Structures are given as structure tokens and as C-alpha cells.
Amino acid sequence: MKKNNIVSLKNVIREDIPRIIEWISDKEVYENWFGQYAYEKSAHLGYEPKDMINSTQAEWDEVFHDPHHEPHRSIFSIYNENNHIGEAQLSIDESLGDVQISVLIGDKNYWHKGLGTQTVLALLEHSFLNLSLYRAWVDIPEYNENAIKLFNKIGFVHEGTFRKSRPKNGVRFNSVILGFLVEEYKSNYPEGISSHVIEWDGQNI
């Protein structure tokens, strides 16, 4: 693995928020993230980035460092070397040992360089080895063919289809559910991986 393909996942800091707002205002970017709400506004799950600009510390901590939400959402900034290039989220159902993964490489200068793959691998390692979860899954609109290929290449398995669940430009599209189990991670990546979560929920590993 080339050094410049390695990512580190860290706690979100306030300086990251303006970049996130800029990324999700770009139609090409947000269609590769959470997509659109039904009323055709770019979606961002978990929190509203614009609300974080002038948030109090208590409001900030509730979004980014509160372990008591159920399902719990861990939110990370993705860094390549010293460059903030995206955001990743885990929506964790601890009672089921289950986690939904979402990844955005927001800086288009870093698209198609293997950084999305490295981010997913880091999230899988964190979910299975650090958090002791059992299953990871993703929900991807059918039109995002690059993302589907990425997860298939990692080893995710098609588990089902949500019919007409994703609106885009006045049309509704299916989305596919792909899943990955802890034993598949251990079998496919026995020697570990190169990219890692190094901070989460206000903690350092």
C-alpha cells in the first residue's frame, strides 16, 4: 500500500465543518453521500453542519461525543496525510452488534485513488476489533455504481433491495443493502490493514 493511499480517521474538529458544508453543497458530491431528501435538499444524516458553526460546547459534545444515543452515531473526519478529505459515520446498534457504515470523500481531488476503500477497511477494523461488533452493512442507491463496486470488491455481500427508497431529481430509485460479517473480515484480512481509526468519540487510541 502506497503511503499516500493511507487514511486516518479522527475526531471532527470545528475547523472541519466549513469544508463539510462546502462539500455537501456540491450536487455531484452529495449524490455520492446521503443523496437528497424527498424535497430535493442535500441530505446530511446525524446532524446539520450549519448548526455546528456557532454551537456551544454542550451542543457540540451531544453530536460528536455522546455515547448514550441509541443507535449511537460515531462521526469521523477522514485525513490523508495532513489533508482533511472527507467524513465517515457509524450508526451502531449495540444490542444487535450491528453497524451501518457511511463514507464520503468530499474533496473531489481525492476521488478514485483508493481512499474510500481504505476508509471502509479502517471502519471495519474499528467496528469488529475495537468495538466487538458482529455485522456491518451499507445502504447504497442503485445509481451509485462506483460505491457498489467498491463494497463488492472489499467483500460485502448483497442482502436485499429497498424499493424506490432514494429520491433524485424528481425520480425514485432502489437502493441495495450489502453486508459484511466479522468472520469475513478476519478471513479476508488476516494480516490487518494499513489505515486506521485513531480517535473516536473524543478518545485517542
C-alpha positions in Angstrom: 0.0 0.0 0.0 1.4 3.4 -1.0 1.8 5.8 1.8 -0.3 8.4 0.0 -3.2 5.9 -0.1 -3.4 5.6 3.7 -6.1 7.4 5.7 -6.5 8.2 9.3 -9.9 8.7 10.9 -10.0 11.3 13.7 -12.4 13.3 15.8 -14.3 16.0 14.0 -13.0 19.5 14.9 -14.6 22.8 14.4 -12.3 23.7 11.5 -13.6 20.8 9.6 -17.2 22.0 9.5 -16.9 24.7 6.8 -15.4 22.1 4.4 -18.2 19.7 5.1 -20.8 22.4 4.3 -18.9 23.2 1.1 -18.8 19.6 0.0 -22.5 18.8 0.6 -23.5 22.0 -1.3 -21.9 20.3 -4.4 -24.6 18.2 -6.2 -22.0 15.8 -7.6 -20.7 15.2 -4.1 -23.9 14.9 -2.1 -25.3 12.4 -4.6 -22.4 10.1 -3.6 -23.1 10.7 0.1 -26.6 10.5 1.6 -28.2 11.9 -1.5 -31.3 14.1 -1.4 -34.3 14.4 0.9 -37.7 14.0 -0.8 -37.9 17.8 -1.0 -34.7 17.9 -3.1 -32.3 19.3 -0.5 -29.0 17.7 0.0 -29.1 15.3 2.9 -26.7 15.0 5.8 -27.7 12.5 8.5 -26.7 12.7 12.1 -26.5 16.4 12.4 -26.9 19.7 10.5 -23.4 21.0 9.7 -24.5 24.7 9.6 -25.9 24.4 13.2 -22.4 23.4 14.4 -20.7 26.6 13.3 -21.8 28.6 16.4 -22.7 25.6 18.6 -22.0 25.7 22.3 -19.6 23.1 23.7 -22.5 21.2 25.1 -24.3 21.1 21.8 -21.0 20.0 20.1 -20.4 17.2 22.5 -24.0 16.0 22.2 -23.5 15.5 18.5 -19.9 14.2 18.4 -19.1 12.7 21.8 -22.4 11.4 23.3 -22.2 7.6 23.8 -25.8 7.3 25.1 -27.7 7.8 21.9 -29.3 4.6 20.6 -28.4 3.8 17.9 -25.1 5.5 18.7 -23.6 7.5 15.9 -19.8 7.9 15.7 -18.6 10.6 13.3 -15.1 10.9 11.9 -13.1 13.2 9.8 -11.0 11.4 7.1 -7.5 12.6 6.7 -4.9 11.7 4.1 -1.6 12.7 5.5 -2.5 16.2 6.9 -5.3 16.9 4.5 -9.0 16.7 5.6 -10.7 15.0 2.7 -14.0 13.6 3.9 -16.3 12.3 6.6 -17.3 8.9 7.8 -20.1 7.7 10.1 -21.0 4.6 12.0 -24.6 4.1 13.2 -24.2 1.5 15.9 -27.0 -0.7 17.3 -25.1 -2.2 20.2 -27.9 -4.5 21.2 -27.6 -6.3 17.9 -23.9 -5.9 17.4 -24.7 -4.2 14.2 -23.3 -1.1 12.5 -24.3 0.9 9.4 -21.3 2.5 7.6 -21.4 5.7 5.6 -18.4 7.2 3.8 -17.9 10.4 1.9 -14.7 11.5 0.2 -15.8 15.1 -0.1 -12.7 16.6 -1.8 -13.1 15.6 -5.4 -9.3 15.9 -5.9 -9.1 12.7 -3.9 -11.7 10.6 -5.8 -10.7 7.3 -7.5 -7.5 7.0 -5.6 -8.4 4.1 -3.3 -9.1 6.3 -0.3 -12.7 5.3 0.0 -11.7 1.7 0.2 -9.1 2.4 2.8 -11.7 4.3 4.9 -14.1 1.4 4.8 -11.4 -1.0 5.8 -10.5 1.3 8.8 -14.1 1.4 9.8 -14.5 -2.4 9.6 -11.3 -2.9 11.7 -12.7 -0.4 14.3 -16.1 -1.9 14.3 -15.0 -5.5 14.7 -11.8 -5.3 16.7 -12.2 -2.2 18.8 -16.0 -2.2 19.3 -16.5 -6.0 19.1 -19.5 -5.7 16.8 -20.6 -8.6 14.5 -22.1 -7.2 11.3 -21.5 -4.2 9.2 -23.8 -3.0 6.4 -24.4 -0.2 3.9 -27.4 1.2 2.0 -26.4 2.4 -1.4 -28.6 4.0 -4.1 -28.5 1.9 -7.3 -27.2 4.8 -9.4 -24.0 5.0 -7.3 -22.3 2.2 -9.3 -18.8 3.2 -8.1 -19.8 2.7 -4.5 -21.4 -0.6 -5.2 -18.3 -1.9 -6.9 -16.1 -0.6 -4.0 -18.0 -2.6 -1.4 -18.3 -5.7 -3.6 -14.5 -5.6 -4.1 -14.0 -5.4 -0.3 -16.2 -8.5 0.1 -19.6 -7.2 1.1 -22.5 -9.4 0.1 -25.8 -8.3 -1.4 -28.5 -8.9 1.2 -31.6 -7.2 -0.2 -33.1 -4.2 -2.0 -35.1 -1.3 -0.7 -37.6 -0.4 -3.4 -37.8 3.2 -4.6 -36.2 4.4 -1.4 -34.0 7.1 -2.8 -35.3 10.3 -4.4 -33.1 12.0 -7.0 -34.2 14.9 -9.3 -37.9 14.0 -9.0 -37.4 10.3 -9.7 -37.2 7.5 -7.1 -34.6 4.8 -7.2 -34.0 1.5 -5.5 -31.1 1.1 -3.0 -29.1 -2.1 -2.3 -28.2 -3.4 1.1 -24.8 -5.0 1.3 -23.4 -6.7 4.5 -20.1 -7.9 5.9 -19.6 -10.2 8.9 -16.7 -10.2 11.5 -15.6 -13.7 10.4 -15.4 -12.5 6.8 -13.2 -9.6 7.9 -10.9 -11.9 9.8 -10.7 -14.4 6.8 -10.2 -11.7 4.1 -7.8 -9.5 6.0 -5.8 -11.9 8.3 -2.7 -9.7 8.3 -4.6 -6.5 9.2 -4.8 -3.3 7.2 -2.8 -0.1 6.7 -5.4 2.6 7.6 -7.0 3.0 11.0 -9.4 4.9 13.2 -7.0 6.7 15.6 -9.6 8.9 17.5 -13.3 8.4 18.2 -15.9 9.9 20.5 -13.4 12.3 21.9 -10.9 9.5 22.7 -7.5 8.6 21.3 -6.4 5.1 20.6 
